Amino acid sequence: MRLSVRYFAVLRERKGVASEFVEVADGATVAEVYSQLFPTGAGPVAYALNQATVPADAVPRAGDELALLPPVGGG
Amino acid sequence: MLRIVADAIDVAAVRAAVSHPDCGAILVFEGVGRNRFGGRPVVGLEYEAWPEVAEAELRKIAAEVEARWPETRLAIVHRTGPVAIGEPSVVIAVGTPHRDAAYAASRFAIDTLKERLPIWKKELYEDGAAWIANKP
């Protein structure tokens, strides 16, 4: 199924884009999607589906927007 | 005024947003670019945000401030993009009838936004750069 994925900070630099569409297996967790996109790892992330934070074992549905959020540094 | 902006913050405007005849105390906090990180000289900063979610989070923080310190006026502006050493990345202004609430609300706002806002900071050194997360 297809998801849109948003990247920020170090992840955006690694991918070279701020967002893209990706194909993932049905039933994949957000953590599994992260591993698929960054097979050698890219540091700890938090996950958001459709702008709401979700745990690592959340399972996205087709058309969802997944955001991968490195540790924040605002303020 | 609860905003993520892409340009230099108008500090006077943030203060003006909380000024009111019923405020006996106005406190302005500025988070400012600092020239050192762990002894390594920092020559500049860059901030990146998820703007719509960050602004929604600012509104949640404002609601929490209102619940805990009623009659507090609050304005928060955080910028993205390059920030020079000495320049503000975030400005928080609070206006309250009396000062106790101003100190408490201002502290709560900066502590909470540092923990929750989807904003990332890159430190620029003479010989490289690094994304730096806030301490938990």
N, CA and C atoms of all chains as a GROMACS GRO file, in nm:
protein
  633
    1MET      N    1   0.085  -0.119   0.000
    1MET     CA    2   0.000   0.000   0.000
    1MET      C    3   0.089   0.124   0.000
    2ARG      N    4   0.027   0.233  -0.041
    2ARG     CA    5   0.107   0.355  -0.054
    2ARG      C    6   0.082   0.448   0.064
    3LEU      N    7   0.192   0.503   0.117
    3LEU     CA    8   0.186   0.606   0.222
    3LEU      C    9   0.260   0.729   0.171
    4SER      N   10   0.224   0.844   0.227
    4SER     CA   11   0.313   0.959   0.210
    4SER      C   12   0.395   0.970   0.338
    5VAL      N   13   0.522   0.998   0.321
    5VAL     CA   14   0.612   1.006   0.436
    5VAL      C   15   0.677   1.144   0.439
    6ARG      N   16   0.680   1.203   0.558
    6ARG     CA   17   0.746   1.332   0.577
    6ARG      C   18   0.872   1.310   0.657
    7TYR      N   19   0.978   1.375   0.611
    7TYR     CA   20   1.107   1.368   0.678
    7TYR      C   21   1.144   1.504   0.735
    8PHE      N   22   1.213   1.502   0.848
    8PHE     CA   23   1.260   1.628   0.907
    8PHE      C   24   1.406   1.615   0.945
    9ALA      N   25   1.473   1.729   0.947
    9ALA     CA   26   1.608   1.741   1.003
    9ALA      C   27   1.703   1.639   0.939
   10VAL      N   28   1.770   1.559   1.022
   10VAL     CA   29   1.873   1.468   0.972
   10VAL      C   30   1.814   1.370   0.870
   11LEU      N   31   1.690   1.328   0.890
   11LEU     CA   32   1.629   1.234   0.796
   11LEU      C   33   1.605   1.301   0.661
   12ARG      N   34   1.560   1.425   0.663
   12ARG     CA   35   1.538   1.500   0.539
   12ARG      C   36   1.670   1.518   0.465
   13GLU      N   37   1.777   1.546   0.540
   13GLU     CA   38   1.907   1.562   0.473
   13GLU      C   39   1.952   1.430   0.411
   14ARG      N   40   1.930   1.320   0.483
   14ARG     CA   41   1.972   1.191   0.429
   14ARG      C   42   1.898   1.155   0.302
   15LYS      N   43   1.767   1.178   0.303
   15LYS     CA   44   1.686   1.142   0.187
   15LYS      C   45   1.695   1.244   0.074
   16GLY      N   46   1.726   1.367   0.112
   16GLY     CA   47   1.734   1.472   0.010
   16GLY      C   48   1.600   1.531  -0.027
   17VAL      N   49   1.492   1.485   0.037
   17VAL     CA   50   1.359   1.541   0.012
   17VAL      C   51   1.286   1.557   0.145
   18ALA      N   52   1.189   1.646   0.148
   18ALA     CA   53   1.110   1.666   0.270
   18ALA      C   54   0.995   1.566   0.279
   19SER      N   55   0.953   1.512   0.166
   19SER     CA   56   0.844   1.414   0.170
   19SER      C   57   0.845   1.335   0.040
   20GLU      N   58   0.784   1.218   0.046
   20GLU     CA   59   0.772   1.136  -0.074
   20GLU      C   60   0.666   1.029  -0.050
   21PHE      N   61   0.622   0.965  -0.160
   21PHE     CA   62   0.532   0.851  -0.149
   21PHE      C   63   0.616   0.725  -0.143
   22VAL      N   64   0.576   0.632  -0.059
   22VAL     CA   65   0.647   0.504  -0.053
   22VAL      C   66   0.546   0.390  -0.056
   23GLU      N   67   0.594   0.277  -0.105
   23GLU     CA   68   0.514   0.154  -0.106
   23GLU      C   69   0.561   0.068   0.011
   24VAL      N   70   0.467   0.026   0.094
   24VAL     CA   71   0.501  -0.060   0.207
   24VAL      C   72   0.406  -0.178   0.209
   25ALA      N   73   0.448  -0.284   0.280
   25ALA     CA   74   0.363  -0.402   0.293
   25ALA      C   75   0.242  -0.369   0.380
   26ASP      N   76   0.126  -0.424   0.342
   26ASP     CA   77   0.008  -0.415   0.429
   26ASP      C   78   0.042  -0.474   0.564
   27GLY      N   79   0.001  -0.408   0.671
   27GLY     CA   80   0.024  -0.461   0.804
   27GLY      C   81   0.160  -0.425   0.862
   28ALA      N   82   0.243  -0.358   0.786
   28ALA     CA   83   0.373  -0.315   0.840
   28ALA      C   84   0.349  -0.212   0.950
   29THR      N   85   0.429  -0.220   1.055
   29THR     CA   86   0.421  -0.118   1.160
   29THR      C   87   0.502   0.004   1.115
   30VAL      N   88   0.480   0.116   1.183
   30VAL     CA   89   0.556   0.236   1.148
   30VAL      C   90   0.705   0.215   1.172
   31ALA      N   91   0.739   0.135   1.273
   31ALA     CA   92   0.881   0.106   1.297
   31ALA      C   93   0.939   0.026   1.181
   32GLU      N   94   0.861  -0.065   1.127
   32GLU     CA   95   0.908  -0.144   1.013
   32GLU      C   96   0.923  -0.057   0.890
   33VAL      N   97   0.834   0.039   0.872
   33VAL     CA   98   0.847   0.131   0.758
   33VAL      C   99   0.975   0.213   0.774
   34TYR      N  100   1.002   0.258   0.894
   34TYR     CA  101   1.126   0.333   0.920
   34TYR      C  102   1.249   0.249   0.883
   35SER      N  103   1.250   0.124   0.927
   35SER     CA  104   1.363   0.036   0.894
   35SER      C  105   1.376   0.015   0.744
   36GLN      N  106   1.263   0.005   0.677
   36GLN     CA  107   1.265  -0.011   0.532
   36GLN      C  108   1.327   0.111   0.466
   37LEU      N  109   1.296   0.229   0.517
   37LEU     CA  110   1.343   0.353   0.455
   37LEU      C  111   1.487   0.386   0.493
   38PHE      N  112   1.528   0.340   0.611
   38PHE     CA  113   1.664   0.366   0.658
   38PHE      C  114   1.722   0.234   0.707
   39PRO      N  115   1.761   0.146   0.616
   39PRO     CA  116   1.801   0.011   0.657
   39PRO      C  117   1.924   0.007   0.747
   40THR      N  118   2.011   0.109   0.738
   40THR     CA  119   2.128   0.109   0.827
   40THR      C  120   2.103   0.196   0.950
   41GLY      N  121   1.979   0.238   0.970
   41GLY     CA  122   1.944   0.317   1.088
   41GLY      C  123   1.969   0.465   1.067
   42ALA      N  124   1.902   0.548   1.145
   42ALA     CA  125   1.922   0.694   1.134
   42ALA      C  126   1.893   0.761   1.268
   43GLY      N  127   1.908   0.685   1.376
   43GLY     CA  128   1.885   0.744   1.508
   43GLY      C  129   1.743   0.723   1.553
   44PRO      N  130   1.716   0.761   1.679
   44PRO     CA  131   1.582   0.741   1.734
   44PRO      C  132   1.482   0.834   1.667
   45VAL      N  133   1.361   0.786   1.648
   45VAL     CA  134   1.255   0.870   1.594
   45VAL      C  135   1.127   0.847   1.673
   46ALA      N  136   1.040   0.948   1.666
   46ALA     CA  137   0.901   0.931   1.708
   46ALA      C  138   0.818   0.928   1.579
   47TYR      N  139   0.699   0.876   1.591
   47TYR     CA  140   0.614   0.856   1.474
   47TYR      C  141   0.484   0.934   1.487
   48ALA      N  142   0.438   0.988   1.376
   48ALA     CA  143   0.304   1.049   1.373
   48ALA      C  144   0.233   1.001   1.248
   49LEU      N  145   0.108   0.962   1.265
   49LEU     CA  146   0.022   0.927   1.152
   49LEU      C  147  -0.086   1.033   1.143
   50ASN      N  148  -0.095   1.095   1.025
   50ASN     CA  149  -0.197   1.199   1.004
   50ASN      C  150  -0.192   1.304   1.115
   51GLN      N  151  -0.071   1.343   1.152
   51GLN     CA  152  -0.040   1.451   1.245
   51GLN      C  153  -0.070   1.420   1.390
   52ALA      N  154  -0.090   1.290   1.422
   52ALA     CA  155  -0.109   1.253   1.563
   52ALA      C  156  -0.002   1.152   1.599
   53THR      N  157   0.061   1.170   1.717
   53THR     CA  158   0.168   1.078   1.754
   53THR      C  159   0.111   0.939   1.780
   54VAL      N  160   0.188   0.839   1.739
   54VAL     CA  161   0.148   0.699   1.756
   54VAL      C  162   0.268   0.620   1.805
   55PRO      N  163   0.245   0.505   1.869
   55PRO     CA  164   0.358   0.422   1.912
   55PRO      C  165   0.422   0.349   1.794
   56ALA      N  166   0.538   0.288   1.822
   56ALA     CA  167   0.617   0.225   1.717
   56ALA      C  168   0.546   0.106   1.653
   57ASP      N  169   0.452   0.046   1.725
   57ASP     CA  170   0.383  -0.069   1.669
   57ASP      C  171   0.251  -0.033   1.599
   58ALA      N  172   0.227   0.096   1.578
   58ALA     CA  173   0.107   0.138   1.506
   58ALA      C  174   0.116   0.092   1.361
   59VAL      N  175   0.002   0.055   1.306
   59VAL     CA  176  -0.003   0.006   1.168
   59VAL      C  177  -0.076   0.107   1.082
   60PRO      N  178  -0.007   0.168   0.987
   60PRO     CA  179  -0.073   0.266   0.901
   60PRO      C  180  -0.165   0.199   0.800
   61ARG      N  181  -0.258   0.280   0.747
   61ARG     CA  182  -0.347   0.234   0.641
   61ARG      C  183  -0.312   0.306   0.512
   62ALA      N  184  -0.356   0.252   0.404
   62ALA     CA  185  -0.326   0.312   0.273
   62ALA      C  186  -0.368   0.458   0.272
   63GLY      N  187  -0.281   0.541   0.221
   63GLY     CA  188  -0.312   0.683   0.211
   63GLY      C  189  -0.276   0.764   0.333
   64ASP      N  190  -0.235   0.700   0.441
   64ASP     CA  191  -0.196   0.774   0.561
   64ASP      C  192  -0.071   0.856   0.534
   65GLU      N  193  -0.055   0.963   0.612
   65GLU     CA  194   0.068   1.040   0.612
   65GLU      C  195   0.147   1.001   0.736
   66LEU      N  196   0.265   0.947   0.714
   66LEU     CA  197   0.355   0.910   0.823
   66LEU      C  198   0.463   1.015   0.834
   67ALA      N  199   0.482   1.070   0.954
   67ALA     CA  200   0.592   1.162   0.977
   67ALA      C  201   0.693   1.095   1.068
   68LEU      N  202   0.821   1.105   1.031
   68LEU     CA  203   0.930   1.050   1.110
   68LEU      C  204   0.999   1.166   1.180
   69LEU      N  205   0.998   1.166   1.312
   69LEU     CA  206   1.039   1.281   1.391
   69LEU      C  207   1.161   1.250   1.475
   70PRO      N  208   1.277   1.303   1.437
   70PRO     CA  209   1.395   1.289   1.523
   70PRO      C  210   1.373   1.362   1.656
   71PRO      N  211   1.460   1.341   1.754
   71PRO     CA  212   1.446   1.411   1.882
   71PRO      C  213   1.445   1.563   1.860
   72VAL      N  214   1.351   1.632   1.924
   72VAL     CA  215   1.329   1.774   1.895
   72VAL      C  216   1.430   1.865   1.965
   73GLY      N  217   1.442   1.985   1.913
   73GLY     CA  218   1.540   2.080   1.966
   73GLY      C  219   1.493   2.223   1.961
   74GLY      N  220   1.365   2.246   1.973
   74GLY     CA  221   1.313   2.382   1.966
   74GLY      C  222   1.337   2.462   2.093
   75GLY      N  223   1.306   2.589   2.086
   75GLY     CA  224   1.318   2.678   2.201
   75GLY      C  225   1.447   2.757   2.201
   76MET      N  226  -0.127   3.562   1.965
   76MET     CA  227  -0.012   3.549   1.876
   76MET      C  228   0.064   3.423   1.914
   77LEU      N  229   0.043   3.316   1.840
   77LEU     CA  230   0.108   3.187   1.866
   77LEU      C  231   0.154   3.138   1.729
   78ARG      N  232   0.278   3.170   1.693
   78ARG     CA  233   0.315   3.153   1.553
   78ARG      C  234   0.455   3.095   1.534
   79ILE      N  235   0.470   3.027   1.423
   79ILE     CA  236   0.601   2.989   1.371
   79ILE      C  237   0.625   3.081   1.252
   80VAL      N  238   0.736   3.151   1.252
   80VAL     CA  239   0.765   3.244   1.142
   80VAL      C  240   0.897   3.208   1.079
   81ALA      N  241   0.915   3.257   0.958
   81ALA     CA  242   1.037   3.223   0.884
   81ALA      C  243   1.138   3.337   0.885
   82ASP      N  244   1.103   3.449   0.944
   82ASP     CA  245   1.193   3.566   0.944
   82ASP      C  246   1.228   3.606   1.086
   83ALA      N  247   1.307   3.710   1.099
   83ALA     CA  248   1.347   3.760   1.231
   83ALA      C  249   1.222   3.795   1.312
   84ILE      N  250   1.228   3.763   1.441
   84ILE     CA  251   1.112   3.785   1.530
   84ILE      C  252   1.105   3.931   1.569
   85ASP      N  253   0.986   3.988   1.561
   85ASP     CA  254   0.963   4.124   1.605
   85ASP      C  255   0.931   4.118   1.754
   86VAL      N  256   1.034   4.133   1.836
   86VAL     CA  257   1.019   4.115   1.980
   86VAL      C  258   0.920   4.216   2.038
   87ALA      N  259   0.926   4.339   1.991
   87ALA     CA  260   0.834   4.442   2.042
   87ALA      C  261   0.689   4.405   2.014
   88ALA      N  262   0.665   4.343   1.900
   88ALA     CA  263   0.528   4.305   1.865
   88ALA      C  264   0.478   4.193   1.956
   89VAL      N  265   0.567   4.101   1.993
   89VAL     CA  266   0.526   3.992   2.081
   89VAL      C  267   0.489   4.050   2.219
   90ARG      N  268   0.571   4.144   2.266
   90ARG     CA  269   0.540   4.208   2.394
   90ARG      C  270   0.409   4.285   2.385
   91ALA      N  271   0.391   4.355   2.275
   91ALA     CA  272   0.269   4.436   2.260
   91ALA      C  273   0.145   4.347   2.261
   92ALA      N  274   0.160   4.224   2.216
   92ALA     CA  275   0.044   4.133   2.208
   92ALA      C  276  -0.010   4.098   2.346
   93VAL      N  277   0.071   4.114   2.452
   93VAL     CA  278   0.022   4.079   2.586
   93VAL      C  279   0.001   4.202   2.673
   94SER      N  280   0.032   4.317   2.622
   94SER     CA  281   0.021   4.438   2.703
   94SER      C  282  -0.125   4.480   2.712
   95HIS      N  283  -0.170   4.511   2.830
   95HIS     CA  284  -0.310   4.546   2.852
   95HIS      C  285  -0.320   4.622   2.984
   96PRO      N  286  -0.413   4.714   2.996
   96PRO     CA  287  -0.422   4.789   3.122
   96PRO      C  288  -0.441   4.703   3.246
   97ASP      N  289  -0.496   4.581   3.231
   97ASP     CA  290  -0.514   4.499   3.352
   97ASP      C  291  -0.391   4.418   3.388
   98CYS      N  292  -0.281   4.432   3.312
   98CYS     CA  293  -0.157   4.360   3.344
   98CYS      C  294  -0.067   4.446   3.431
   99GLY      N  295  -0.035   4.395   3.549
   99GLY     CA  296   0.061   4.463   3.634
   99GLY      C  297   0.202   4.411   3.611
  100ALA      N  298   0.213   4.299   3.542
  100ALA     CA  299   0.344   4.239   3.516
  100ALA      C  300   0.350   4.192   3.372
  101ILE      N  301   0.456   4.229   3.303
  101ILE     CA  302   0.482   4.176   3.169
  101ILE      C  303   0.623   4.119   3.169
  102LEU      N  304   0.635   3.995   3.123
  102LEU     CA  305   0.764   3.926   3.122
  102LEU      C  306   0.789   3.880   2.980
  103VAL      N  307   0.907   3.911   2.929
  103VAL     CA  308   0.943   3.866   2.795
  103VAL      C  309   1.065   3.775   2.808
  104PHE      N  310   1.052   3.652   2.762
  104PHE     CA  311   1.164   3.558   2.758
  104PHE      C  312   1.209   3.548   2.614
  105GLU      N  313   1.342   3.557   2.594
  105GLU     CA  314   1.397   3.532   2.462
  105GLU      C  315   1.495   3.416   2.471
  106GLY      N  316   1.475   3.313   2.388
  106GLY     CA  317   1.573   3.208   2.373
  106GLY      C  318   1.667   3.254   2.263
  107VAL      N  319   1.795   3.261   2.296
  107VAL     CA  320   1.890   3.330   2.209
  107VAL      C  321   2.003   3.236   2.170
  108GLY      N  322   2.051   3.246   2.049
  108GLY     CA  323   2.161   3.163   2.004
  108GLY      C  324   2.286   3.188   2.086
  109ARG      N  325   2.347   3.078   2.132
  109ARG     CA  326   2.462   3.087   2.223
  109ARG      C  327   2.585   3.039   2.149
  110ASN      N  328   2.702   3.091   2.189
  110ASN     CA  329   2.822   3.068   2.107
  110ASN      C  330   2.901   2.943   2.144
  111ARG      N  331   2.850   2.865   2.239
  111ARG     CA  332   2.927   2.747   2.280
  111ARG      C  333   2.834   2.630   2.300
  112PHE      N  334   2.883   2.509   2.265
  112PHE     CA  335   2.810   2.387   2.300
  112PHE      C  336   2.914   2.286   2.345
  113GLY      N  337   2.915   2.254   2.471
  113GLY     CA  338   3.014   2.160   2.524
  113GLY      C  339   3.155   2.206   2.494
  114GLY      N  340   3.181   2.334   2.501
  114GLY     CA  341   3.315   2.385   2.477
  114GLY      C  342   3.350   2.406   2.332
  115ARG      N  343   3.261   2.362   2.239
  115ARG     CA  344   3.291   2.377   2.097
  115ARG      C  345   3.228   2.506   2.046
  116PRO      N  346   3.301   2.593   1.980
  116PRO     CA  347   3.243   2.720   1.936
  116PRO      C  348   3.132   2.700   1.832
  117VAL      N  349   3.019   2.763   1.854
  117VAL     CA  350   2.906   2.758   1.761
  117VAL      C  351   2.904   2.890   1.684
  118VAL      N  352   2.900   2.882   1.554
  118VAL     CA  353   2.905   3.004   1.473
  118VAL      C  354   2.767   3.046   1.422
  119GLY      N  355   2.668   2.957   1.436
  119GLY     CA  356   2.532   2.992   1.395
  119GLY      C  357   2.440   2.874   1.420
  120LEU      N  358   2.312   2.899   1.404
  120LEU     CA  359   2.211   2.794   1.424
  120LEU      C  360   2.116   2.794   1.306
  121GLU      N  361   2.053   2.679   1.284
  121GLU     CA  362   1.943   2.671   1.188
  121GLU      C  363   1.829   2.593   1.253
  122TYR      N  364   1.709   2.643   1.234
  122TYR     CA  365   1.592   2.577   1.290
  122TYR      C  366   1.500   2.531   1.177
  123GLU      N  367   1.438   2.415   1.200
  123GLU     CA  368   1.343   2.359   1.105
  123GLU      C  369   1.219   2.321   1.184
  124ALA      N  370   1.102   2.340   1.128
  124ALA     CA  371   0.978   2.310   1.200
  124ALA      C  372   0.882   2.234   1.111
  125TRP      N  373   0.787   2.169   1.174
  125TRP     CA  374   0.666   2.118   1.108
  125TRP      C  375   0.561   2.223   1.146
  126PRO      N  376   0.543   2.323   1.065
  126PRO     CA  377   0.478   2.445   1.113
  126PRO      C  378   0.334   2.426   1.161
  127GLU      N  379   0.252   2.354   1.083
  127GLU     CA  380   0.111   2.349   1.125
  127GLU      C  381   0.094   2.270   1.254
  128VAL      N  382   0.174   2.166   1.272
  128VAL     CA  383   0.164   2.090   1.396
  128VAL      C  384   0.226   2.168   1.512
  129ALA      N  385   0.332   2.241   1.486
  129ALA     CA  386   0.394   2.323   1.591
  129ALA      C  387   0.296   2.431   1.638
  130GLU      N  388   0.227   2.494   1.545
  130GLU     CA  389   0.130   2.598   1.586
  130GLU      C  390   0.014   2.536   1.662
  131ALA      N  391  -0.030   2.417   1.622
  131ALA     CA  392  -0.136   2.349   1.698
  131ALA      C  393  -0.086   2.318   1.839
  132GLU      N  394   0.038   2.279   1.851
  132GLU     CA  395   0.095   2.250   1.983
  132GLU      C  396   0.104   2.378   2.067
  133LEU      N  397   0.139   2.490   2.004
  133LEU     CA  398   0.140   2.618   2.077
  133LEU      C  399   0.002   2.650   2.131
  134ARG      N  400  -0.101   2.622   2.054
  134ARG     CA  401  -0.238   2.649   2.101
  134ARG      C  402  -0.273   2.559   2.218
  135LYS      N  403  -0.226   2.435   2.216
  135LYS     CA  404  -0.250   2.346   2.331
  135LYS      C  405  -0.180   2.399   2.455
  136ILE      N  406  -0.056   2.445   2.438
  136ILE     CA  407   0.018   2.499   2.551
  136ILE      C  408  -0.053   2.623   2.605
  137ALA      N  409  -0.103   2.706   2.516
  137ALA     CA  410  -0.175   2.827   2.559
  137ALA      C  411  -0.298   2.790   2.639
  138ALA      N  412  -0.368   2.684   2.598
  138ALA     CA  413  -0.487   2.641   2.671
  138ALA      C  414  -0.448   2.592   2.810
  139GLU      N  415  -0.335   2.523   2.820
  139GLU     CA  416  -0.289   2.476   2.951
  139GLU      C  417  -0.249   2.593   3.039
  140VAL      N  418  -0.185   2.692   2.982
  140VAL     CA  419  -0.148   2.812   3.060
  140VAL      C  420  -0.273   2.881   3.110
  141GLU      N  421  -0.372   2.894   3.023
  141GLU     CA  422  -0.498   2.959   3.062
  141GLU      C  423  -0.567   2.884   3.175
  142ALA      N  424  -0.561   2.750   3.169
  142ALA     CA  425  -0.627   2.670   3.273
  142ALA      C  426  -0.555   2.686   3.408
  143ARG      N  427  -0.421   2.692   3.403
  143ARG     CA  428  -0.346   2.696   3.529
  143ARG      C  429  -0.333   2.838   3.585
  144TRP      N  430  -0.323   2.934   3.496
  144TRP     CA  431  -0.306   3.074   3.539
  144TRP      C  432  -0.406   3.160   3.464
  145PRO      N  433  -0.532   3.156   3.509
  145PRO     CA  434  -0.633   3.236   3.440
  145PRO      C  435  -0.594   3.384   3.440
  146GLU      N  436  -0.641   3.459   3.347
  146GLU     CA  437  -0.611   3.601   3.332
  146GLU      C  438  -0.468   3.625   3.282
  147THR      N  439  -0.400   3.520   3.235
  147THR     CA  440  -0.267   3.538   3.176
  147THR      C  441  -0.281   3.559   3.027
  148ARG      N  442  -0.216   3.663   2.975
  148ARG     CA  443  -0.208   3.681   2.830
  148ARG      C  444  -0.075   3.623   2.786
  149LEU      N  445  -0.077   3.550   2.676
  149LEU     CA  446   0.042   3.476   2.633
  149LEU      C  447   0.063   3.496   2.484
  150ALA      N  448   0.186   3.520   2.446
  150ALA     CA  449   0.221   3.525   2.304
  150ALA      C  450   0.352   3.449   2.287
  151ILE      N  451   0.360   3.364   2.186
  151ILE     CA  452   0.481   3.286   2.159
  151ILE      C  453   0.508   3.291   2.009
  152VAL      N  454   0.629   3.329   1.975
  152VAL     CA  455   0.671   3.324   1.835
  152VAL      C  456   0.805   3.250   1.829
  153HIS      N  457   0.812   3.147   1.746
  153HIS     CA  458   0.937   3.073   1.724
  153HIS      C  459   0.972   3.088   1.577
  154ARG      N  460   1.097   3.112   1.548
  154ARG     CA  461   1.131   3.128   1.407
  154ARG      C  462   1.200   3.003   1.354
  155THR      N  463   1.200   2.991   1.223
  155THR     CA  464   1.278   2.888   1.155
  155THR      C  465   1.382   2.957   1.068
  156GLY      N  466   1.470   2.874   1.013
  156GLY     CA  467   1.575   2.929   0.928
  156GLY      C  468   1.700   2.961   1.007
  157PRO      N  469   1.790   3.039   0.949
  157PRO     CA  470   1.916   3.067   1.016
  157PRO      C  471   1.898   3.168   1.130
  158VAL      N  472   1.965   3.141   1.240
  158VAL     CA  473   1.961   3.230   1.357
  158VAL      C  474   2.105   3.258   1.397
  159ALA      N  475   2.141   3.384   1.402
  159ALA     CA  476   2.278   3.422   1.438
  159ALA      C  477   2.296   3.413   1.589
  160ILE      N  478   2.422   3.396   1.631
  160ILE     CA  479   2.452   3.400   1.775
  160ILE      C  480   2.404   3.534   1.829
  161GLY      N  481   2.332   3.530   1.940
  161GLY     CA  482   2.280   3.652   2.000
  161GLY      C  483   2.142   3.692   1.953
  162GLU      N  484   2.091   3.622   1.852
  162GLU     CA  485   1.960   3.656   1.797
  162GLU      C  486   1.856   3.560   1.856
  163PRO      N  487   1.731   3.606   1.878
  163PRO     CA  488   1.632   3.515   1.936
  163PRO      C  489   1.577   3.413   1.837
  164SER      N  490   1.566   3.287   1.883
  164SER     CA  491   1.498   3.183   1.808
  164SER      C  492   1.352   3.173   1.853
  165VAL      N  493   1.328   3.207   1.979
  165VAL     CA  494   1.192   3.204   2.032
  165VAL      C  495   1.172   3.321   2.128
  166VAL      N  496   1.054   3.378   2.124
  166VAL     CA  497   1.017   3.484   2.217
  166VAL      C  498   0.884   3.447   2.280
  167ILE      N  499   0.880   3.451   2.412
  167ILE     CA  500   0.756   3.423   2.487
  167ILE      C  501   0.726   3.547   2.570
  168ALA      N  502   0.608   3.602   2.554
  168ALA     CA  503   0.566   3.714   2.637
  168ALA      C  504   0.443   3.674   2.717
  169VAL      N  505   0.445   3.708   2.844
  169VAL     CA  506   0.326   3.686   2.928
  169VAL      C  507   0.289   3.817   2.995
  170GLY      N  508   0.160   3.840   3.008
  170GLY     CA  509   0.108   3.956   3.080
  170GLY      C  510   0.009   3.905   3.184
  171THR      N  511   0.029   3.943   3.308
  171THR     CA  512  -0.056   3.894   3.416
  171THR      C  513  -0.088   4.009   3.511
  172PRO      N  514  -0.196   3.993   3.589
  172PRO     CA  515  -0.224   4.099   3.686
  172PRO      C  516  -0.109   4.115   3.787
  173HIS      N  517  -0.055   4.002   3.835
  173HIS     CA  518   0.053   4.007   3.935
  173HIS      C  519   0.168   3.917   3.893
  174ARG      N  520   0.286   3.942   3.945
  174ARG     CA  521   0.406   3.882   3.887
  174ARG      C  522   0.425   3.734   3.913
  175ASP      N  523   0.370   3.679   4.023
  175ASP     CA  524   0.392   3.537   4.050
  175ASP      C  525   0.351   3.452   3.930
  176ALA      N  526   0.232   3.478   3.876
  176ALA     CA  527   0.184   3.400   3.763
  176ALA      C  528   0.270   3.423   3.639
  177ALA      N  529   0.323   3.543   3.624
  177ALA     CA  530   0.405   3.572   3.505
  177ALA      C  531   0.530   3.484   3.504
  178TYR      N  532   0.601   3.479   3.617
  178TYR     CA  533   0.721   3.395   3.623
  178TYR      C  534   0.687   3.248   3.601
  179ALA      N  535   0.581   3.201   3.666
  179ALA     CA  536   0.545   3.060   3.656
  179ALA      C  537   0.499   3.024   3.515
  180ALA      N  538   0.414   3.107   3.456
  180ALA     CA  539   0.361   3.076   3.323
  180ALA      C  540   0.471   3.082   3.217
  181SER      N  541   0.560   3.180   3.230
  181SER     CA  542   0.669   3.192   3.134
  181SER      C  543   0.759   3.069   3.139
  182ARG      N  544   0.791   3.025   3.261
  182ARG     CA  545   0.877   2.908   3.278
  182ARG      C  546   0.810   2.784   3.222
  183PHE      N  547   0.681   2.768   3.253
  183PHE     CA  548   0.606   2.653   3.202
  183PHE      C  549   0.606   2.653   3.049
  184ALA      N  550   0.585   2.768   2.990
  184ALA     CA  551   0.575   2.776   2.844
  184ALA      C  552   0.706   2.735   2.777
  185ILE      N  553   0.819   2.785   2.825
  185ILE     CA  554   0.945   2.750   2.758
  185ILE      C  555   0.980   2.604   2.782
  186ASP      N  556   0.961   2.556   2.904
  186ASP     CA  557   0.993   2.416   2.932
  186ASP      C  558   0.907   2.322   2.848
  187THR      N  559   0.779   2.358   2.835
  187THR     CA  560   0.686   2.271   2.764
  187THR      C  561   0.710   2.275   2.614
  188LEU      N  562   0.736   2.391   2.560
  188LEU     CA  563   0.756   2.396   2.416
  188LEU      C  564   0.886   2.327   2.375
  189LYS      N  565   0.986   2.334   2.461
  189LYS     CA  566   1.111   2.265   2.428
  189LYS      C  567   1.092   2.114   2.424
  190GLU      N  568   0.998   2.066   2.503
  190GLU     CA  569   0.975   1.923   2.509
  190GLU      C  570   0.886   1.876   2.394
  191ARG      N  571   0.790   1.960   2.352
  191ARG     CA  572   0.682   1.910   2.268
  191ARG      C  573   0.677   1.961   2.125
  192LEU      N  574   0.734   2.078   2.098
  192LEU     CA  575   0.716   2.131   1.963
  192LEU      C  576   0.798   2.052   1.860
  193PRO      N  577   0.737   2.024   1.744
  193PRO     CA  578   0.813   1.959   1.637
  193PRO      C  579   0.902   2.062   1.567
  194ILE      N  580   1.013   2.091   1.634
  194ILE     CA  581   1.111   2.187   1.582
  194ILE      C  582   1.248   2.125   1.606
  195TRP      N  583   1.339   2.141   1.509
  195TRP     CA  584   1.472   2.081   1.518
  195TRP      C  585   1.577   2.189   1.501
  196LYS      N  586   1.688   2.173   1.572
  196LYS     CA  587   1.794   2.273   1.575
  196LYS      C  588   1.923   2.212   1.522
  197LYS      N  589   1.986   2.285   1.430
  197LYS     CA  590   2.116   2.243   1.379
  197LYS      C  591   2.218   2.346   1.425
  198GLU      N  592   2.326   2.299   1.489
  198GLU     CA  593   2.433   2.389   1.530
  198GLU      C  594   2.541   2.386   1.423
  199LEU      N  595   2.591   2.502   1.388
  199LEU     CA  596   2.696   2.516   1.287
  199LEU      C  597   2.827   2.548   1.358
  200TYR      N  598   2.928   2.470   1.330
  200TYR     CA  599   3.061   2.491   1.388
  200TYR      C  600   3.155   2.539   1.279
  201GLU      N  601   3.276   2.571   1.320
  201GLU     CA  602   3.372   2.614   1.218
  201GLU      C  603   3.402   2.501   1.121
  202ASP      N  604   3.394   2.378   1.171
  202ASP     CA  605   3.437   2.264   1.090
  202ASP      C  606   3.328   2.158   1.077
  203GLY      N  607   3.203   2.199   1.074
  203GLY     CA  608   3.096   2.100   1.059
  203GLY      C  609   2.966   2.150   1.119
  204ALA      N  610   2.870   2.058   1.134
  204ALA     CA  611   2.739   2.093   1.187
  204ALA      C  612   2.678   1.969   1.249
  205ALA      N  613   2.584   1.987   1.339
  205ALA     CA  614   2.517   1.873   1.400
  205ALA      C  615   2.376   1.912   1.442
  206TRP      N  616   2.283   1.817   1.427
  206TRP     CA  617   2.147   1.836   1.479
  206TRP      C  618   2.153   1.804   1.628
  207ILE      N  619   2.109   1.897   1.710
  207ILE     CA  620   2.120   1.883   1.855
  207ILE      C  621   1.980   1.878   1.916
  208ALA      N  622   1.955   1.773   1.994
  208ALA     CA  623   1.825   1.759   2.060
  208ALA      C  624   1.829   1.820   2.198
  209ASN      N  625   1.714   1.864   2.246
  209ASN     CA  626   1.704   1.915   2.382
  209ASN      C  627   1.723   1.801   2.482
  210LYS      N  628   1.780   1.833   2.596
  210LYS     CA  629   1.795   1.732   2.702
  210LYS      C  630   1.656   1.703   2.758
  211PRO      N  631   1.630   1.574   2.793
  211PRO     CA  632   1.497   1.541   2.846
  211PRO      C  633   1.472   1.601   2.984
   0.00000   0.00000   0.00000
